[in-house]
Amino acid sequence: MQPATRSGELSRSRTLWELLERRAALTPDSPALIQADEPAGPGGADRRVTFAELHGRAERVAAWLHTLGVRPGSRVAWQLPTRIETVVLTLALARLGAVQTPLIPHYRDREVGHVLRATEAGFFAVPGVWRGFDHTAMAHRLARALPHPPLVFPAYDALPEGDPAGLPPAPADGTAVRWVYWTSGTTSDPKGALHTDRSLIAAGACLAEALGLTPGDVGSMAFPYAHVAGPDYTVMALLCGFPAVLLEHFTLPGSLGAYRRHGVTVAGGSTAFYAMFLAEQRKDPARRLLPALRLMAGGGAPRPPELHYEVVRELGCRLTHGYGMTEAPMITMGSPEDPEEKLAGTEGRPAAGMEIRVVGADGRPVPAGTDGEIRLRGEAVCRGYLDPAQTAEAFDTDGFLITGDLGHLTEDGYLVLTGRMKDVIIRKGENISAQEIEQLLYGHPGVEDAAVIGLPDAARGERVCAVVQQPTGAVALTLDAVTAHLRNAGLAVHKLPEQLELVDALPRNDTLRKVLKYKLRERFSD
């Protein structure tokens, strides 16, 4: 049977656990995960697990979690880096039918506290002290302020295991909400997008169908596993049966040894990753940076067409880019078989089951080639938000998700993005709320008024720029002073501005006195 056909069969799995069981039965001894950026184990080898070992270990960890009191529907938050243990934990929770709330490790008190309160999590898995920050201390500090504090437990190293004989039957309903993924959107607090096993499987199947990977490929996860791209990629690996190299801390040139050592054939993540690999290649143009690499793929941030052609020409591989968001992890994706001009100038085509409707200001569909607001409907779309009021605002009367993104469909079905209606900055694939940063800036005595905007950036997709109006006679602010203030206020590091501009007055309209951010973007874009 051809790999694509087998992948199609597996994509009909009802739950993530059923998908893992079926993959472990098909290719039990094939490598599944390789941890490649930590001190090597005995004999100097990187840690590996096969699909059968992954299944067995996850089931035994599920048995231990069951002794802690985790049951179907239990709300479990986890804030962990990209490690084998993280994947094992999340699969163990899937075996139990728990409701998982993944949190990116860079989040701090503000974001984590909001999530713990909103989800009323009963359990919270943390990595201890990770990259100099004590996550355990933060977890206990936040727990003390909650009416029902979660049970905090470490999950960085080898997890305890139990006897699976005492486990209840695995969940069979793949349409129940079992995942809450957080996105900043355009509000000051994150929004919790509700996903099911089936919505995540549908998204991963879209990616697998577009990229056409085989068991002979070697993938890589250089992004935070807690991002919604984590299960997206895991599903694709389970469907296609190839291994993924995990990188807890991706750096260049530091991570190149792992890519070369394991012959990674598929790499990427977002526009920032493309630019980083390209910069390394340019240090030694005569030597191919990654000899085994045949495909770079990603999404989550704008990608200039010029960058596409530079990557293809200089790295010697194909480049496919896609369109996704926390609410719908995979919407469209370019295929290696697409014409080069389509790969460079579009976001690819939607997979089977994903409906894209482009509407005008009146909410009615517009013809192909006409820009409008993009709306989505399909199995890969989230079931709404944790806050019912946010759900009511996010879907139209036909059940389409209102994205706030602008673009059009070509006559042959490719999606072209042209802008965004939402005031959100996408930096390295992560949504950053401008309003959240603005509110914190107002707490600085040297700030009278402020606006935060996203500016085009070849490496990041967008960079965060703070535009500040100061009180008369105030000492001129510096970028270091602004970022120190925001850090002290609890803002996550990845949201900090990279640029500061001081102005005499922010431009505003004559009616509601709203800040005209487009004028700021025009003025400060380089």
N, C-alpha and C positions, 0 to 999 in steps of 0.2 A: 504493500500500500504506500502511496506517495506521501511524503511528509505533510503537504498542504491538506490532503484529505484527512489524515490522522489528526492534524491540528483542528480541522473543522469539526470532527467528532468530539474532541475534547472540549471545544468551546461551548458545547451544549451542556456541560456540567452544571448542575444546579447551584452548587456552593464551591467556595474556594477549597474546602477540605476534600470534597469529592474530586476536584481537579487534581489536587496533590496525590490522592490515593491512586487515581488512574495513571498519572505519570509515573509514580513509583512502581506500579505493576508493569508498565510497558518497558521502562528502561531503568531497572533498579540500580544497576552498577555504574550508570553514567554520571559524570560529575555534575553537581548542581550549583554549588557555591564555592568560591575560592577567596579566602581572606588574604590579601596580598600586601597590606601596608603596615604590618606590625612585625615585631621580632619573630623570625622564623622558628618553627618548632623543631623537634628532634630531627637530626640529619640535615637541617637547613632548609626544609621544605615549608612552603606556605600551607596553612590549614585548608583542608578540603572536606566537603561532605558530598556524598552521592544523593540521588533522589530518594533511595530507600532509607539511607541514614537520616536524611532530613525529615522524612515522614515518621520514622521511629522515634527520633529525638523529640519532635514536636508532640507526639502522642504521649510520651512519658512526662514531658513538661506540663502538658495539659492535666495529667493525673495529679501532679504536685499542686498546680493552681487550684484544682478542685478541692484539695485538702485545705487550701487557704479560704475557701468559701466562694470561689468564682463559679458562677452558674450561668445558664442561658439567660441573656438579658442583663447580666451584671455589667456595670459601666466601669471600664478600665482605661485610664489614661496612661500613656507612656511617652517618655521624652528621651529617646535613645539615638545614638549615632548609627552609621551604616556598618553593621556587623552581622556575622552569622547568627549570633545570639538574638539579635533583634528580629531577624526573619523567623527564627525558631519560635520566639515568644509570640509573634503576631499570628503564626500558623496554629500554635497551641490555643490561643484565644479563639481563633476561627473554629477549631475543633469543638470548643465548648459552647459556641454560639454567643459569646460575650459581645457587648457593644464597645468597640475600640475607639479611642480618641488619641490619634498620634499627634505629637507636638514636636516641632523642629527644635533641635538642641540649642539653637541660639536664642530662643525665646526666654524672657526673664520674668520678673515678678508681675508686671502689668498683664502681659498676655496669658501667662500660666494661671495667675490668680483668676482672671476672667473666665478661662475655660473650666477650671475646677468648680467654680461657682455655678456656671451655666449648665454643666453636665451633671453636677452632683455625683461626681465619680466616687466609687467606693474603694478603688484601688489605684495606685499611682506607681509605675515602674520608672526608675531613674538610673543614671549611669554612675552615681557617686560623684567624685571630683573628676571632671572631664575638661581637658584643655584649660586648667587653672581655675575653673569655676565649680563651686560646691553645690551641685544640684540637690543633693540630699538635704543640706541645710536649708536651701530655698523651699524645698517641698514641705519640710516640717514647719518652717516659718509660715507658709501660706496655710497649711492644714490647721494650725492653731487658731486661725481667724475664721474658720468655717464651722457652721453648726453641726455638720456631720463630716468630720475629717476623714479622708481616705486612708487606707492602709498603705504606707509607703514601703516599697521593697526594692533592693538593688537588682539590676538585670544586665549588667555589663559583661561580667565573666560567665563561666559555665553555670547554667541554671540548674537548680535542684530538680530531681526527677522522681516520679512515683510509679505505681503499678497501674497500667491502663485497664486492668481487669475490672476495676471498680468504676470506670467511667460510664456515664449515661450514653444512650445512642447519639451519634453525631447529628447535628441539625440537618434537616432535609429541605427547608424552605429558604431558597436563595433570594426571595424578594423581601424578606424582613430587613429593616434598617439595622445594620450592625457596624456601621462606620460613621464617625463624625469627623470630617476634615475641615480645617479652619482657613478662612481666607479673609484678608482685611477688607477687600472690596472698597467702598467709598465712605465707610463710616469709621468712627474713631475706635470702635471695638470690633474684634474679629467676628465673622459670621460662621456658624457651624453648618456645613453642607452635609446632608444626610445621604449616605450611600448604602447600597446593598451588595451582597456578594455578586449578584447578577450584573449590577451596573458596572462593577469593577472588571468582571470577566468580559463583558461586552466591550469595554474600553481597551483592554489588553488584546482582545481578538482583532479589533480594528488595527492596532499597531502591528500585530503579527501578520495580518493579511497584506498590509501595505508594504512592509519591509521584506516579506518572503524569506525569513531566516530559516536555517536548517540545523540539525543536530551537530553539524560540522563547524558551526560558528562559535565564537567566544565573545560574549558580551561584557559589558562593564557598567557598574553603578558608581559613579563618582559624585552623585548628588545625595542630599539627605534622604534616607530611606523613609523618614516620616512625612515627606512630601507625597502628594497623591500619585506622583510618578513612581513611587516605590512599588505598590501593588500592581500598577499598570505594567511595569517591567517584569515583575515576578510572574504575573499571569502569562505574559508573552513567552518567558523562558519555560514555563510549565507546558504551554501549548506546543512549543517547537522542540523542546527537549535539549536545549543547549545550556552550557554553564555560564555563570556571570561572575566576573571578578569584582569583589567588593573593596571599596577604598574608603576607609573611615575618615581620612583627611586628604583630600585631593589637592596636590600642588604640582606645579611644573617649574623646573624639570624633575622634581622629586619623585613623581609617580610614573615617569616614563619606564623605569626598570620593570615595574609590575606589568605594564602593557606589553613590553617586549618579551618578558620572561614567559608569559602565558599566551603569546600570539593573539592578542585581542584583534578581532576582525571588525567589530562594531563598537564605535565610541560616540560620545557626544553628550548632550544634556540640554544646552541652550546656546544662544548666540555668544555668550561669554566664553563658553568652552571652545567653540570654533576659533574664536580670536586668540585664545591662549595657545592652542595647538599650532596655529599658523605662525604665531610669534616665535615659538620654539623652532619650527621648521626653518625659519628665515635665519637662524643663527648659523646653520650649516646647510645651505641650499643643495649642495652636492650629494648629501647623504639623506636618504629617505628616513623621516623621523620614526615612523612605525611601519616596518616592512609588511606586516600581515594585515594592516588595516585596509579594508575594502569599502567600508561604508561609515559615514558620520551622519548621525540622525539626532534630531532634537526638536525643540519648540519652546513655547512659553514666553517668548520675547521677540520683538521685531528683528528681522534679519535683512540687512541691505543686500540687494542683488549683487553688488560688487564683491561683497564678502563671499558669497556663494562661489563665484567664478574663481576667486583667489584660492579658496580652499581646494576646489577640484583640481585646479592647475598645479598648485604647489605641494599639496599633500598627496596627490596621486590617488584619490579615492572619490567615490560618489558622495553627494551630500543631499539628504532629504530633510525637509523641514515641515513641521505640522502646526496645528492650531488646537489648543486645549486650555482648560481652566480647571480650577478645583471642582467646580460644579459639573463638569463634563471632561474627564481627563484626556480623552482623545476624540476630537471632533472630525478633523481632516488630517491627512498625512500624505506627503509626497511618496512616490514609489521609485525605486531605482530604475524602473522601466520607463518612467515618464520622460518626455523630451526635456532637454536641458533648460530651455526657456521657461517651461512650466515649473521646473524645480527652483529656478532662480526668482521667478516673479509671482508665484502663487503659494498658497499653503496646502496644496494638494486637493484631493477629492474626498468627500465623505465616504465612509465604508457603508456597506449594506446595513440598514436599520437606523442610520442617523439621518434625520430630516433637517434640512437647513431652509429656513424661510427668510428672505430679505424683504423688509417692509419699508414703506415710506412714512412720512410724518403722520399720515392718517391711519397707519396700522395695516394697510392693504399691501399685498405682495407687489413688488416692482419687477419689470422685465429683466432678463439676463443682461448684464453689462451696466445696470443702473445701480448706483450706490444707495444703500439704505441701512437700516439697523438689522443686525443679524439675530435671528431667533432659532432655537433648537428644540427638537423633540426626538426622543429615542431611548432605548434601554440604557445607554451609557450615561444619560443625564441624571443628576441627583434627584431625590424625591422631595426636595425642598430644603428648608433650613430648620434648625433647632427652634428658632423663634417663628411661630405661625404667622405673625404679622409680616415678617420678611418674606415668607413663602408666598403670601397673598400678593405682594408687590412684584414678585419675581417672575410670575407666570401669567401669560395672557389667557383669554377665555377658551382658546383651543388647546391649552396645555403646553404651549411652547415657552421655553425659558427665554426671558428677555435679557440678552447679554450686555447691551449697551455698546457693543462694538459695531463699527461701521465697515462696510465693504460691499462686494458684489460677487455674484456667480457668473462665470464665463458661459458662453454658449455650450461648451463641452463639459461643464460641470465642475470646473476648478474654482476654489474660493480665493478671492483677493481681499486682504484686509487693508483698509485705508485710514483708519483712525479709531478713536474711542470716545464715546459719550461720557463714560464714567471718569470722574476725576481720580484716577488711580495711576500710580507709577509702577511699571513692571521693570524691576531691576534684577538681572540674572535669573529671570523666570519667576521671581517672587513678587506678589502683589503687595504694594506698600500704600497705606492710606495717607494722603497728604494732610487730611484733616487732623489725624492723630498727632502728627508732628507739629502742625500749626498750633494746636491747643497747648502742647507742652512748651513751645517757644514763647507763648504769651506769658508764661510764668517767669521769664527772665527779666530782671529790672531794666536791662538795656534794650528791650524790645517793646516798641509801641504798637506795631502792626506787622503781620508776617503773612507771606504766602509761600507755599511749597509747590514746586513744579517738577516735572520730569523733563529732562533734556536728552536729545539723541546722543548715544554714546556707542562707539563701535565695539568696545569690549563688553559692556554691561547690557546693551540694549537701550537702557535709559539710565541716567545718573540722577541722583536726588539733589536738587538745588533749592536752598532756602533764600528767599528774597525778603529782606528785613528793612522796615522803617523804624528809625530810632527816635527816642525823645530828644527834644532840643537840648544841646549841651552834653549829651551822653558821650562817654568814651567809646571810640569806634570798636565794634565787635570784631573778633577774629573767628575763623572757622574752628580753631581749637577750643575757644571758649564756648562756642555754640554746641559743639559735640560733647564737651565735658558736661555741660548743663543737661543735655538730653540723656546722656548716660546715667547721670545721677538721678534723673527722673524716671529711670527704669526702661527707657526705650531700647529695643533689641538692636544689637550692633549692626545687623545687615540693613537697618532702616536709617542709619545716620547719614546726614547730607555729606556729599563730596565737594560741594561748591556753595559758597556764600556770596551774595551780592547785597550791597547796602544802597538803598534808594531814598530820595527825599520824601517821596510819597508813592503809594501803590496806585496804579491806574484803576479807576472804578467807573461803572456806568452811571448814567444820570437819573435812573429810576430807583432801583432797589439798592444802589451803591454796592453792587457786587464787584469783587475784584476781577478785572479782565485778564485772566491768566494767559490768554493767547498772545496778548501784547508782551507779557514777560517772556514767554517762550520765543517770540520773534526777536526780542532784544538780546537775550542771553544765549541763544543757540549759536554754536560755532560750527 
